[in-house]
Amino acid sequence: GCTAARAQRVPFTGAVAGIATLSADARAIIDAGSADVSLYKPENGAALNVFVGVHVSDYFGVQGNYVWNRNMLTLSSIRSAGGSFFEERRTSSQHGFIADGLLYFRDLDSRARPYLSAGGGLVRFHGSEPVLLASRGGASRPAASFASTSPALRVAVGIDIGSGPGWRFRYSFSETISRNPVSAQLSPPAQRNLANFQNLFGATKSF
C-alpha cells in the first residue's frame, strides 16, 4: 500500500505566515567640492506564502508558491550643494510567484523531515504614495508611486514535523534575491540587489 501510493506520488498544499525583513541600502558620492548621500531603511513586516506541490519521492519534491509581504520604508537623501535634503516614509508590497525544488533529508514516513529548497520566478514590487517627513531645497525625490517586475532567486531551509500522510507543521527560513527598485529610485542611486528574508510558520496537508 505505502509503496504503491508512493509510486503515484503524493500531492500536498499548505500555507505559512510570519515576518519579512528587507535589506537596506545606501550610496555616498564624495569629492573635493560636494557630498551626496542617499539611503533607505526598511521595517519588519508581515509575510504570507501559500503553496501546492508534489512529493515526487521520499527525498525530493516540487512546489509552486504565491508569496506576499508588506514593509514600511524610510527614504532619505542629502545633497551638500545648496544644503538640500528630504526624508519620506512609504509602504512597499511584493507579490511573488516562485517554483521550488525541495531536497528532504528523511523519508515521507519520518516524523521530522528537514529540507533545503531552491527555485526561481518573478516578483512584483510596488512602492505606495509617500508621506513627506522633512525636506529643504531641491533634493530629487522618488516617483510618487513606482512598481517593478523582475526575476528572483529563492533559497530556503525548513522542516516539516508530524506523523502520517495528513497534517504537518512547517517552519521555513528563506532568502529571495531580486533587482532593487527602491535603490533605483534614490538619488544618487544605490547599487545592491534587494534581499527579502522571511521567517514563516504554518502547516501542510498531504493527500
Salt bridges, closest charged atoms under 4 A:
ASP36 OD2 - ARG79 NH1 2.99
GLU43 OE2 - LYS41 NZ 2.58
ASP58 OD1 - ARG6 NH1 2.14
GLU88 OE2 - ARG90 NH2 2.58
GLU88 OE1 - ARG141 NH2 2.86
ASP100 OD2 - ARG154 NH2 2.50
ASP109 OD1 - ARG6 NH2 3.33
ASP160 OD1 - ARG170 NE 2.66
